[in-house]
Amino acid sequence: MYLIQYLPYFIVLIFILLPAILLGLQERNLNFYGLSGSFFVLLIVFGSRPIQFFYLLLSFVWSALLINAALLLSEKRRMGKGSFLLFLLLSLLPLIPKNVMLYQDQQLPVYAAVTCFSLKNIQILAYILKGRIRALSMGEYTGFLLFFPSLFLGPLNSIQDFHSQWSSIPSSEKYRQLMKKGIRELFLGSLYLLFASHFTGLGLQHLENQIIQEHILWPPLSLYAYLYSFHLFFVLGGLSRLASGCACFLGIELDKNFYLPFFSQNIREFWNRWHITFTCWLKEFVFQPFIKKFKKSRQSSCPLLKNCLAYLVTMSALGLLYGMTPSYLLFALYHGLLLCVHEILIQKSMLYKKWKSRPLFQIFSCFFTLQLLMLGFLILSGMLPKIFSL
């Protein structure tokens, strides 16, 4: 999926999906073909990367053993919070070599896949603890974990949504509707990746040469921040649309992952529009548990402190999951602080409460939020350390 931005891989993907169309129109079960297609895509992506493929295989086996052990404990009614925390830490183990020593930058396929494994496993473990999952077949678990449209930076579907679609066969009419959506998503995704991200990438190279080699900081640095943010959006948005399109042909409908993020009126709205499925995961498994835990402490009478700490913890988790590099961690800290400032405004500022619904203020909020976002993406780009080293 990551390398699908190159045309040959896109053509190969089309041929992989053609048999799925024939099966879907005949109202046949697509589970086995979808799983086979996932294995085939993994062989294409990691065929020339044997070390990464071996690491991915080990991560999958480790994940499957953990989930089976958790289900066994749950069946014997021994799955408590202590056991859950232990399984949680064990499920994060594959991220340590991925983040610290083995896989950075050019190793993005395995970087994304192993992170996806951990996110999905944490979700399943939490549902096992709550009693929402009491049994899970190995076939369905393998399909959920290795489903290739969501494996490489695609929308992060929930196990319950996946199960409802995995266990049912869409009618021919429903499959035709999925096909129409899939064609639209594949077309838009290919435009994002093959054209928009390509041209913004060329512009980034030109601006970087001006900044680094010619030592011209203004206005190239400001333009660089804008172009980098749009380039990142087209890459991630394109991958998400391609993932959604592929999933439709395999009978699975994934949630929307991006919705006009640069038109947000505040930083919290931005995170409700940017990488939506990952944001929902952070809310459910980091933000909300922290809020519940905080309510039991003595500081529960201070909702402002509670929300600000929850935002900082959530953004710290985001930075660690993105990658343990200075740029990612600073980007996460920056957004955590912005979310705290926004929380203070909505709770303490009478001026904000008075003006927030007025059209002129909303326009100003969009513009001001966009400038804050550009500074954040400039931090994420890693350009600032290069400038300071000049």
Residue, then its C-alpha position, 0 to 999 in steps of 0.5 A: m500500500y505504501l509503495i502503491q503511489y508508483l504506477p506499477y504497484f497501482i496496476v498490480l493492485i487493480f489485477i488483485l481486485l478483479p477476481a474480488i469483483l466477480l466473487g462479489l457480484q455473485e454474492r460469494n464469500l470474500n473472506f478467504y480471497g481478502l485474506s489471500g490478497s493480503f498475503f499477496v500484497l505483503l509478499i509484494v511489499f516485503g519481497s525485497r525486504p527479508i529482514q522486515f518481513f521476518y520482523l513482521l512475521l514475528s510480530f504477528v505470531w507474538s500478537a496472536l499468542l498474546i490474544n489467545a492467552a488473553l482469551l484463555l484467561s478471560e474464559k477462566r475469569r482471571m482477566g483483571k486489570g493487572s493482567f490487562l496491563l501486563f498484556l498491554l505492555l507485552s503488546l507494545l514490545p514490537l514497537i521498541p525496536k521499531n522506534v529505537m533501533l531498527y526501522q526509521d524513515q526508509q523502513l516505513p512499510v514495517y514501521a506502519a504495519v507493526t504500529c497497526f498491529s499494536l493499535k489493533n491488539i490494544q483495542i481487542l485486549a480492552y474489549i476482552l477486559k470489558g467482556r465485549i469479546r469472549a471468543l475470536s476465531m483465528g481466521e477472523y483475527t488474522g483477517f482483521l490484523l493483516f487486512f492490507p487496506s488498513l495495514f499501511l496508514g489506512p483507516l483504522n477500523s474497529i474489530q466490531d465493525f470488521h466482525s459485522q462485515w466479515s461475518s456477512i455477505p453483501s447482496s449483489e445490489k449492496y456490492r454494486q454500491l460498494m463498487k461505485k464507492g470503491i472506484r471513486e475512492l481509488f480514482l481520488g486516491s490515485l490523483y492525490l498520490l500520483f499527481a498532487s503529492h508528486f508536484t508538492g514534493l517537487g516544490l518542497q525540494h526546490l524550497e529546501n534547496q533555497i533554504i539550505q544551500e542559498h540561506i534564504l529563509w523568508p518567504p521560502l520557510s513560510l511557503y515550505a511549511y504550507l507545502y509540507s502540510f499539503h504534501l503530507f495531507f495528499v500522501l496520507g489522504g491518498l493512502s486512506r482513499l486507496a485503502s477505502g477503495c480497496a476495502c470496498f471491493l473486498g466487501i468491507e466499508l472503512d470509515k472516512n479518515f480525513y475531512l477538510p482538516f485545514f478549514s478547522q476553526n480550532i485545534r480540537e476540531f482539527w484533530n476531529r478532521w485529521h486522521i479521524t480513525f486514529t484520533c478516535w482510537l486515542k480518545e477511546f483508549v488513552f484520553q477517556p481512560f485517563i479522564k475516568k482514572f483522574k475522576k477517582s483522584r483528589q483533583s477530580s474537582c478541577p475539570l480544567l486540570k483534568n482535561c489539560l493533563a488528559y490532552l498532554v498524555t494523549m498527545s504524548a502517546l501520539g508522539l510515541l506511536y508516530g516515532m521516537t524522534p525529536s520532530y515527532l515528539l516536539f510536534a506532539l508536545y506542541h499540539g498538546l499545549l495548543l489543546c490545553v490553551h484551547e481548553i482554557l479559552i472555552q472554560k475561562s474566557m468570556l470574550y471567547k464565549k461571546w464571540k465564538s458563534r459570530p461569522l467574522f470571528q469564525i473566519f478569523s479563527c480558521f485563519f489563525t488556526l491555520q497559522l498554528l497548524m503550519l508552525g506545527f507541520l514545520i516542526l514535524s518536517g524536521m527543517l528547523p534543526k537543519i536551519f539552526s545548524l547552518 
